[in-house]
Amino acid sequence: MRKVLFTLVCALAALVVPSTAAQAGTPAEAPAGDGLAGIVSPLVSEQLDQNEIPGASVVVVKDGRQVFAEGYGVADVKARTPVDPARTAFFTGSMAKAFTATAVLQLVREGRLSLDEDVNRYLTTFEIEDTYPGKPVTLRHLLTYTAGFDENMIGVAERDPEDVPSLGQSVEERQPERVRPPGTRVAYDNYGVALAGYVVETVAKQPFAKYLDRRIVRPLGMSGTSFAVPTPAAIEKRLAGGYRPSGDGFTANGGQYGPWTPSGNGPVTTPADMGKFMIAQLSGSEAIGGPDVTEPLRTRHYTHDDRMPGMGLTFEERPRNGHPRWYKDGDVPGFHSVMALLPEQNAGVYVVYNGDGADGNATFLGQQVMDAVTDHYAPAASHLTGKPGGVGGDVSEYEGTYRSNRTSNSDLTRFNSLMTGIEVTAGENGTLTTSGISMDPDKSTQHWVQTQPGLFTEEGGQGRIAFDGRTLVTTANPADSYDRLAWYDAPSLHLGLLVAGAAAFLVAFFAFPAVAAVRGVRHRPAHP
């Protein structure tokens, strides 16, 4: 579902420049490390070749140091500049949210912010609408995607950074409707994190980009990172191009800039700098405020079901092989990245691509690399690889079509819901079949066994899904939830009506002129 949403948003927001033919370059010799080169390099090289992506980079950290850093392919398809993890800059996309949450926690540690105060306490030029009296929006809601704002991203992205309005102006003018009480559903929320960044800017009394530069970027020695829009010239000249496949080559994407830098429009970083950020997060570096800042980011603050992974502060719980793992990704047109922190192993991995991929699947490819590194450091226990034990039972109550709570109620992306959704079908003995959950193209359909009432484990996998009333949550995407639709809201019905309406229009469009022509030939007057 995220891939479909991404494709639609890119089509609406991105501006393009002429196509240039290119092939992915050959990766430089990888360091020996601790065996990672033999795992990562063949995988990434194959991904670039098979998915029409110009370049990529992978950085792995372990026990407070960088143990692997490699670039693959090219950063610029015209100049054939190789990707260099120490020099090549990439747009962060939503990876910036982890920095925003870090900044908020710094000010919480200093007593200047509270996670649980009404956010209006910190706003000076406007207020969040009091749609649900007695239920104010807080910073904890903003950073766990539970504030209840409607999704509305159309028109936020810009190609030219000079056209970008200020953060404060944008979050004031583009305040979305509150469509559910805060703390009741998780739904990935760009506006909410942009608002949290504006709170940092307001309380710190300096532009958001300057605050991050002073409190996070420079203390960690991240010399290739900037949240400023426009990008500083010294970093911009090292910035990779972002591409999508086009014929036998690539077309450059635009639309990576915008006012919501705390959410991911505009910031840039290098893979090596992200290695420094991961080390700081894992070690609780005093340079950015110590464990009082870093540990709450990777503590569960919200879950719809206590049996399921949930949300830290912008970090998602995505355990694997029975081990905790904290995840963040980032997507803007032409740039896609994933990051995972493994606290038990004191390890982290960051993967970035400068291409969307043939099927818009670059984020999934990054997750493949992330999983391979996770499996290297934290292999699965034997009890996780067998068939789950079921409890049986009638599970027909869970059948139906489920829609993402991120679905907009107000912009054109709402039409995407006519073509997407999660379908759940009940089987015998407490089993379910679903479609639309996994990003893996080889898992369009998944089978599940009920292991506790309302809790299901994937057959042949580690995934879990849970139901609470009409709401479905999954381990595949803890940053979203899905509500069951009434029969009259089902995508199949609406799509059928849309097709029928289009057919009726075409019949009318062609039939009436034909009838008029026949009448003319027969010298018969048309009906008045």
C-alpha positions as CSV (number, residue, x, y, z in Angstrom):
1,M,0.0,0.0,0.0
2,R,2.8,2.4,0.8
3,K,4.3,1.7,-2.6
4,V,1.0,2.7,-4.3
5,L,0.7,5.8,-2.2
6,F,4.3,6.7,-3.0
7,T,3.8,6.3,-6.7
8,L,0.7,8.5,-6.7
9,V,2.3,11.2,-4.7
10,C,5.4,11.2,-6.9
11,A,3.3,11.5,-10.0
12,L,1.5,14.5,-8.6
13,A,4.4,16.3,-6.9
14,A,7.6,15.5,-8.9
15,L,8.9,17.7,-11.7
16,V,11.2,16.0,-14.2
17,V,14.2,16.9,-16.3
18,P,15.2,15.2,-19.6
19,S,16.1,11.5,-19.7
20,T,19.7,10.3,-19.7
21,A,20.7,6.8,-20.5
22,A,23.0,5.1,-18.0
23,Q,23.8,1.7,-16.5
24,A,24.6,1.0,-12.9
25,G,28.3,1.1,-12.2
26,T,30.5,-1.6,-10.7
27,P,31.0,-1.3,-6.9
28,A,34.5,-0.6,-5.6
29,E,36.4,-3.2,-3.7
30,A,34.6,-3.7,-0.3
31,P,36.4,-4.0,3.0
32,A,36.7,-7.4,4.6
33,G,35.0,-6.3,7.8
34,D,33.5,-9.3,9.7
35,G,32.1,-11.1,6.6
36,L,29.6,-8.4,5.7
37,A,31.1,-7.7,2.3
38,G,30.3,-11.2,1.1
39,I,26.7,-10.8,2.2
40,V,25.9,-7.2,1.3
41,S,27.9,-6.5,-1.9
42,P,26.5,-9.3,-4.1
43,L,23.0,-8.5,-2.8
44,V,23.1,-4.8,-3.5
45,S,24.9,-5.2,-6.9
46,E,22.1,-7.6,-8.0
47,Q,19.4,-5.2,-6.8
48,L,20.8,-2.3,-8.8
49,D,21.1,-4.5,-11.9
50,Q,17.7,-6.1,-11.7
51,N,15.7,-3.0,-10.5
52,E,17.2,-0.2,-12.7
53,I,18.6,1.9,-9.9
54,P,21.8,3.9,-10.6
55,G,23.5,3.8,-7.2
56,A,23.3,2.8,-3.5
57,S,25.4,2.8,-0.3
58,V,25.4,0.7,2.8
59,V,27.0,1.6,6.2
60,V,27.1,-0.8,9.2
61,V,28.2,0.1,12.7
62,K,29.0,-2.2,15.5
63,D,30.2,-1.7,19.1
64,G,30.8,2.1,18.6
65,R,32.6,2.0,15.3
66,Q,31.9,1.8,11.6
67,V,32.7,-1.7,10.4
68,F,31.4,-1.5,6.8
69,A,30.9,1.3,4.4
70,E,30.5,0.8,0.7
71,G,29.2,2.7,-2.4
72,Y,27.7,1.0,-5.4
73,G,27.0,2.3,-8.9
74,V,26.9,6.0,-9.7
75,A,25.7,9.1,-8.0
76,D,25.2,11.0,-11.3
77,V,24.2,9.2,-14.5
78,K,25.7,11.8,-16.8
79,A,29.0,12.4,-15.1
80,R,29.3,8.7,-14.0
81,T,30.5,9.8,-10.6
82,P,30.8,6.8,-8.3
83,V,28.9,6.7,-5.1
84,D,31.2,7.4,-2.2
85,P,29.8,6.7,1.3
86,A,32.0,9.4,2.8
87,R,31.3,12.1,0.3
88,T,28.1,11.5,-1.7
89,A,25.1,13.3,-0.2
90,F,21.5,11.9,-0.5
91,F,18.2,13.5,0.5
92,T,17.1,12.0,3.8
93,G,13.3,11.9,3.2
94,S,11.6,10.9,6.4
95,M,14.8,9.8,8.0
96,A,14.9,13.4,9.1
97,K,12.1,12.6,11.6
98,A,14.6,10.7,13.8
99,F,16.6,13.9,14.1
100,T,13.5,15.9,14.9
101,A,12.5,13.5,17.7
102,T,16.1,13.8,19.0
103,A,15.8,17.6,19.1
104,V,12.5,17.4,21.0
105,L,14.0,15.0,23.6
106,Q,16.9,17.4,24.1
107,L,14.5,20.1,25.1
108,V,12.5,17.8,27.2
109,R,15.6,16.8,29.1
110,E,16.3,20.5,29.7
111,G,12.8,21.0,31.0
112,R,11.8,23.4,28.2
113,L,9.3,21.0,26.7
114,S,7.0,18.2,28.0
115,L,5.8,15.3,25.9
116,D,2.4,15.4,27.5
117,E,1.4,19.1,27.5
118,D,-1.1,20.6,25.1
119,V,1.1,21.6,22.1
120,N,-0.8,24.9,21.9
121,R,1.2,25.9,25.0
122,Y,4.3,26.3,22.8
123,L,2.6,27.9,19.8
124,T,2.6,31.7,19.6
125,T,1.1,32.7,16.3
126,F,-1.7,30.1,15.8
127,E,-3.4,27.2,17.7
128,I,-4.3,23.7,16.8
129,E,-8.1,23.5,16.5
130,D,-9.9,22.2,19.6
131,T,-11.9,19.6,17.6
132,Y,-12.1,17.2,20.6
133,P,-12.5,19.3,23.8
134,G,-10.5,17.9,26.7
135,K,-8.4,15.9,24.3
136,P,-5.5,18.1,23.3
137,V,-2.7,17.1,20.9
138,T,0.7,16.6,22.6
139,L,4.2,16.1,21.4
140,R,4.0,12.4,22.3
141,H,1.1,12.2,19.9
142,L,3.0,14.0,17.2
143,L,6.0,11.8,17.5
144,T,4.0,8.5,17.6
145,Y,1.7,9.5,14.6
146,T,-1.3,9.4,16.9
147,A,-2.4,13.0,16.8
148,G,-5.4,12.3,14.6
149,F,-4.7,14.7,11.7
150,D,-5.9,14.1,8.2
151,E,-3.3,13.3,5.6
152,N,-2.7,16.2,3.2
153,M,0.7,16.2,1.4
154,I,-0.4,17.5,-2.1
155,G,1.5,20.7,-2.9
156,V,4.0,20.5,-0.2
157,A,7.0,19.5,-2.3
158,E,8.9,21.9,-4.5
159,R,11.5,21.5,-7.2
160,D,13.1,24.9,-6.6
161,P,14.3,25.5,-3.0
162,E,13.9,29.2,-3.6
163,D,10.1,28.6,-3.8
164,V,9.8,27.1,-0.4
165,P,7.9,29.1,2.3
166,S,8.9,29.1,5.9
167,L,8.2,26.2,8.2
168,G,6.0,28.4,10.5
169,Q,4.0,29.8,7.6
170,S,3.4,26.4,6.2
171,V,2.3,24.5,9.3
172,E,-0.1,27.4,10.1
173,E,-1.6,27.7,6.7
174,R,-1.8,24.0,6.0
175,Q,-3.2,22.8,9.3
176,P,-5.2,19.7,8.5
177,E,-8.5,18.7,10.0
178,R,-8.4,16.5,13.1
179,V,-10.3,13.4,12.0
180,R,-10.0,11.2,15.1
181,P,-9.3,11.8,18.8
182,P,-5.6,11.8,19.7
183,G,-4.1,8.5,21.0
184,T,-6.7,6.3,19.4
185,R,-5.1,5.2,16.1
186,V,-1.6,5.3,14.6
187,A,-1.5,6.7,11.1
188,Y,1.8,7.9,9.6
189,D,1.8,11.7,9.9
190,N,4.1,14.2,8.1
191,Y,2.3,17.3,9.3
192,G,2.5,16.2,13.0
193,V,6.3,15.8,12.9
194,A,6.6,19.1,11.0
195,L,4.6,20.7,13.8
196,A,6.9,19.1,16.4
197,G,9.9,20.7,14.5
198,Y,8.2,24.1,14.6
199,V,7.7,23.7,18.3
200,V,11.5,23.2,18.6
201,E,12.1,26.3,16.5
202,T,9.7,28.3,18.6
203,V,11.0,27.3,22.0
204,A,14.7,27.4,21.0
205,K,14.1,30.8,19.3
206,Q,16.1,29.9,16.3
207,P,15.4,28.3,12.9
208,F,15.0,24.6,13.0
209,A,17.9,23.9,10.7
210,K,20.3,26.1,12.8
211,Y,19.2,24.3,16.0
212,L,19.9,20.9,14.5
213,D,23.3,22.1,13.1
214,R,24.3,23.5,16.5
215,R,22.9,20.7,18.7
216,I,23.2,17.5,16.6
217,V,25.0,17.8,13.3
218,R,28.2,19.6,14.4
219,P,28.6,17.8,17.8
220,L,28.6,14.5,15.9
221,G,31.0,15.7,13.2
222,M,28.4,15.2,10.5
223,S,30.1,17.5,8.0
224,G,28.1,16.3,5.0
225,T,24.7,16.9,6.6
226,S,22.4,19.9,6.4
227,F,18.8,20.7,7.2
228,A,19.0,24.1,5.5
229,V,16.9,24.9,2.4
230,P,18.5,25.7,0.0
231,T,21.3,23.2,0.6
232,P,24.7,24.8,1.3
233,A,26.8,25.0,-1.8
234,A,29.7,22.9,-0.4
235,I,27.3,20.0,0.2
236,E,25.1,20.6,-2.8
237,K,28.0,19.9,-5.2
238,R,28.3,16.4,-3.7
239,L,24.6,15.7,-3.9
240,A,23.5,12.6,-5.8
241,G,20.9,12.8,-8.5
242,G,17.6,11.0,-7.8
243,Y,16.2,9.0,-10.7
244,R,13.4,6.8,-12.0
245,P,13.7,4.3,-14.8
246,S,12.8,5.7,-18.3
247,G,13.1,3.5,-21.4
248,D,16.7,2.3,-21.5
249,G,18.0,5.0,-19.1
250,F,16.8,7.2,-16.3
251,T,14.8,10.4,-15.8
252,A,15.9,12.8,-13.0
253,N,13.2,13.4,-10.3
254,G,12.4,16.7,-8.8
255,G,10.2,17.7,-5.8
256,Q,12.6,16.9,-3.0
257,Y,12.4,20.3,-1.3
258,G,9.7,21.7,0.9
259,P,9.0,23.7,4.1
260,W,8.5,20.6,6.3
261,T,12.2,19.9,6.8
262,P,11.5,18.2,10.2
263,S,9.5,15.6,8.3
264,G,12.0,15.2,5.5
265,N,11.6,17.7,2.7
266,G,15.0,19.1,2.0
267,P,17.6,17.7,4.5
268,V,20.6,15.9,3.0
269,T,23.2,13.6,4.6
270,T,26.0,11.2,3.7
271,P,26.0,7.5,4.5
272,A,29.1,7.9,6.6
273,D,27.4,10.7,8.6
274,M,24.4,8.4,9.2
275,G,26.9,5.9,10.6
276,K,27.9,8.6,13.2
277,F,24.2,9.2,14.0
278,M,23.6,5.5,14.6
279,I,26.6,5.2,16.8
280,A,25.4,8.2,18.9
281,Q,21.9,6.7,19.2
282,L,23.2,3.3,20.2
283,S,25.8,4.6,22.7
284,G,23.6,7.3,24.3
285,S,26.3,9.9,23.3
286,E,26.6,12.8,25.6
287,A,27.3,14.9,22.6
288,I,23.6,14.9,21.9
289,G,22.3,14.7,25.4
290,G,23.1,11.2,26.6
291,P,20.7,8.3,27.4
292,D,18.0,10.6,28.7
293,V,17.7,11.7,25.0
294,T,18.4,8.5,23.1
295,E,16.6,5.8,25.2
296,P,13.1,7.3,25.1
297,L,13.3,7.4,21.3
298,R,13.6,3.6,21.4
299,T,11.0,2.9,24.1
300,R,7.5,1.9,23.2
301,H,5.1,4.9,23.7
302,Y,2.1,3.5,21.8
303,T,0.7,0.3,20.5
304,H,-2.9,-0.5,19.6
305,D,-2.4,-4.0,21.0
306,D,0.0,-4.9,23.8
307,R,0.8,-8.2,22.1
308,M,2.1,-6.3,19.0
309,P,5.1,-4.1,18.3
310,G,4.4,-0.4,18.4
311,M,5.9,3.1,18.2
312,G,8.8,4.7,19.8
313,L,9.3,8.4,19.1
314,T,9.3,8.3,15.2
315,F,11.2,4.9,15.5
316,E,9.1,1.8,14.8
317,E,9.5,-1.5,16.6
318,R,10.3,-4.1,13.9
319,P,11.7,-7.1,15.8
320,R,13.4,-9.9,13.8
321,N,14.5,-13.4,14.8
322,G,13.3,-12.8,18.3
323,H,15.5,-9.7,18.9
324,P,14.4,-6.1,19.3
325,R,15.0,-3.9,16.3
326,W,14.2,-0.2,15.8
327,Y,13.4,1.0,12.3
328,K,13.1,4.2,10.3
329,D,12.9,4.8,6.6
330,G,12.8,7.8,4.3
331,D,11.3,8.4,0.8
332,V,11.3,11.4,-1.5
333,P,11.2,11.2,-5.3
334,G,14.4,9.4,-6.4
335,F,15.8,8.8,-3.0
336,H,14.9,5.9,-0.6
337,S,16.6,4.9,2.6
338,V,16.2,2.5,5.6
339,M,17.9,2.4,9.0
340,A,17.7,-0.2,11.7
341,L,19.2,-0.2,15.2
342,L,19.8,-3.5,17.0
343,P,20.3,-2.6,20.7
344,E,21.2,-6.1,21.9
345,Q,23.9,-6.4,19.3
346,N,25.0,-2.8,19.6
347,A,24.8,-2.6,15.8
348,G,23.1,-0.5,13.2
349,V,22.6,-0.5,9.4
350,Y,21.8,2.2,7.0
351,V,20.9,1.7,3.3
352,V,20.2,4.3,0.7
353,Y,19.4,4.3,-3.0
354,N,19.3,7.2,-5.6
355,G,16.6,5.6,-7.7
356,D,12.9,4.6,-7.3
357,G,13.4,1.1,-8.9
358,A,11.6,-0.5,-11.7
359,D,8.4,-1.1,-9.6
360,G,8.9,1.7,-7.1
361,N,10.3,-0.9,-4.8
362,A,13.5,0.7,-3.5
363,T,12.3,0.8,0.1
364,F,11.6,-2.9,0.1
365,L,15.1,-3.6,-1.4
366,G,16.6,-1.6,1.5
367,Q,14.6,-3.8,3.9
368,Q,16.2,-6.9,2.2
369,V,19.6,-5.6,3.0
370,M,18.6,-4.6,6.5
371,D,17.3,-8.1,7.1
372,A,20.5,-9.7,5.8
373,V,22.6,-7.7,8.2
374,T,20.2,-8.4,11.0
375,D,20.4,-12.1,10.3
376,H,24.2,-11.9,10.3
377,Y,24.4,-10.4,13.8
378,A,21.2,-11.9,15.3
379,P,20.2,-15.2,13.6
380,A,16.9,-16.7,14.3
381,A,16.3,-19.2,17.1
382,S,15.1,-22.6,16.0
383,H,11.6,-22.1,17.6
384,L,11.0,-19.2,15.3
385,T,11.5,-21.1,12.1
386,G,8.8,-23.9,12.5
387,K,5.1,-23.9,11.9
388,P,3.2,-21.8,14.5
389,G,0.9,-23.7,16.8
390,G,-2.7,-22.7,16.4
391,V,-5.6,-22.5,18.8
392,G,-8.3,-23.0,16.1
393,G,-11.6,-21.4,16.3
394,D,-14.1,-19.5,14.1
395,V,-12.4,-16.4,12.8
396,S,-15.0,-15.3,10.3
397,E,-15.6,-12.1,12.3
398,Y,-12.3,-10.7,11.0
399,E,-13.2,-11.1,7.3
400,G,-13.5,-8.0,5.2
401,T,-11.7,-5.1,3.5
402,Y,-9.5,-2.9,5.6
403,R,-8.3,0.6,4.7
404,S,-5.3,2.5,6.0
405,N,-6.1,5.2,8.6
406,R,-3.6,7.3,6.7
407,T,-6.0,7.6,3.8
408,S,-6.8,11.2,3.2
409,N,-10.3,12.6,3.6
410,S,-9.6,15.7,1.7
411,D,-7.0,15.5,-1.1
412,L,-6.7,13.6,-4.4
413,T,-4.8,10.7,-2.8
414,R,-8.2,9.6,-1.5
415,F,-8.9,8.1,-4.9
416,N,-6.0,5.7,-4.3
417,S,-8.3,3.9,-1.8
418,L,-10.4,2.8,-4.7
419,M,-7.6,0.5,-5.8
420,T,-5.9,-0.5,-2.5
421,G,-6.7,-2.1,0.7
422,I,-6.1,-5.2,2.8
423,E,-8.4,-8.1,2.0
424,V,-8.9,-10.7,4.8
425,T,-10.6,-14.1,4.2
426,A,-11.4,-16.6,6.9
427,G,-10.5,-20.3,6.5
428,E,-11.0,-23.3,8.7
429,N,-9.5,-24.0,12.1
430,G,-8.5,-20.5,13.0
431,T,-6.7,-19.6,9.7
432,L,-6.8,-16.4,7.6
433,T,-5.6,-15.5,4.1
434,T,-4.7,-11.9,3.4
435,S,-3.6,-9.8,0.5
436,G,-2.1,-6.3,0.5
437,I,0.0,-6.4,3.7
438,S,3.5,-7.3,2.6
439,M,5.7,-5.1,0.5
440,D,7.4,-8.2,-0.8
441,P,6.2,-8.8,-4.4
442,D,6.5,-12.6,-3.8
443,K,4.1,-12.3,-0.9
444,S,1.0,-10.8,-2.5
445,T,-0.9,-13.4,-0.5
446,Q,-0.1,-14.5,3.1
447,H,-1.5,-17.3,5.3
448,W,-2.0,-16.9,9.0
449,V,-2.7,-19.1,12.0
450,Q,-4.5,-17.9,15.1
451,T,-2.2,-18.3,18.1
452,Q,-4.2,-16.3,20.6
453,P,-7.7,-14.9,20.3
454,G,-7.4,-12.1,17.6
455,L,-3.6,-12.7,17.2
456,F,-2.2,-14.5,14.2
457,T,1.2,-15.6,13.2
458,E,2.3,-16.0,9.6
459,E,2.8,-19.4,8.2
460,G,6.4,-19.8,7.0
461,G,7.4,-16.3,8.3
462,Q,7.8,-14.1,11.4
463,G,5.0,-11.7,10.7
464,R,2.0,-11.1,13.0
465,I,-1.3,-9.4,12.7
466,A,-3.8,-8.6,15.4
467,F,-7.5,-7.5,15.4
468,D,-9.2,-5.2,18.0
469,G,-12.8,-4.7,17.0
470,R,-12.7,-3.3,13.5
471,T,-9.0,-2.4,13.6
472,L,-6.2,-4.4,12.1
473,V,-2.5,-3.8,13.0
474,T,0.5,-5.6,11.5
475,T,4.2,-6.1,12.3
476,A,4.9,-5.2,8.6
477,N,4.1,-1.5,9.4
478,P,3.7,-0.5,13.0
479,A,3.4,3.2,11.8
480,D,-0.1,2.6,10.4
481,S,-3.4,0.9,11.3
482,Y,-6.3,-0.3,9.2
483,D,-10.0,-0.1,9.9
484,R,-12.6,-2.5,8.4
485,L,-14.9,-0.9,5.9
486,A,-18.6,-1.3,5.7
487,W,-19.8,-3.1,2.6
488,Y,-20.8,0.1,0.9
489,D,-17.3,1.5,1.3
490,A,-15.5,-1.5,-0.2
491,P,-13.0,-0.5,-3.0
492,S,-14.4,-3.2,-5.3
493,L,-17.8,-1.6,-5.1
494,H,-16.6,1.9,-5.7
495,L,-14.3,0.9,-8.4
496,G,-17.1,-1.0,-10.1
497,L,-19.3,2.0,-9.9
498,L,-16.5,4.2,-11.3
499,V,-16.0,1.8,-14.2
500,A,-19.8,1.7,-14.9
501,G,-20.0,5.4,-14.8
502,A,-17.1,5.8,-17.2
503,A,-18.7,3.3,-19.5
504,A,-22.0,5.1,-19.4
505,F,-20.2,8.4,-20.2
506,L,-18.4,6.8,-23.2
507,V,-21.7,5.3,-24.5
508,A,-23.4,8.7,-24.2
509,F,-20.4,10.5,-25.7
510,F,-20.4,8.4,-28.9
511,A,-24.0,7.3,-29.1
512,F,-25.7,10.7,-29.1
513,P,-23.7,12.1,-32.1
514,A,-24.4,8.8,-33.9
515,V,-28.1,9.1,-33.3
516,A,-28.1,12.7,-34.4
517,A,-26.3,11.7,-37.6
518,V,-28.8,8.9,-38.3
519,R,-31.7,11.3,-37.7
520,G,-30.1,13.8,-40.1
521,V,-29.8,11.1,-42.8
522,R,-33.4,10.2,-42.3
523,H,-34.5,13.9,-42.2
524,R,-36.1,13.3,-38.8
525,P,-36.0,16.1,-36.3
526,A,-34.2,15.4,-33.0
527,H,-36.3,15.3,-29.8
528,P,-36.7,18.8,-28.3
